[in-house]
Amino acid sequence: MKPGTASSTYSRRLRWSQLTTDEYHKQGFTMDGPMPCIILIDGFTNGTWKIDRQRRTAILNIKPFRRLSKKETAALTEEGTKLLAFAAADADTHDFQFTPHV
């Protein structure tokens, strides 16, 4: 398939649809709108993340689409630490905020 052809576009959309979960679609995200920063757990969309700044602190806000296990929370914290070290290296402190799934 050549990039930019109808079949390559269909293939990308097909792969994307295999990754997205019902919980992702319930958030109202579309292929045509702005894409959120997504969290993949076991290859499927299971939340979003965003880095906010307050003075010299970078806060990684994680909003899961479902209840996370302790193991998943620990893995996200580990990966989030690496993300903040890279994306917010200039911040004096790094913090995490998990929004509870309702």
Secondary structure, DSSP 4 states (H G I P E B T S, - for coil): --TTSHHHHHHHHHHHHHH--HHHHHTT--TTSPPP-EEEETTEEEEEEEEEEETTEEEEEEEESSPPPHHHHHHHHHHHHHHHHHHTTT-SEEEEEEPPP-
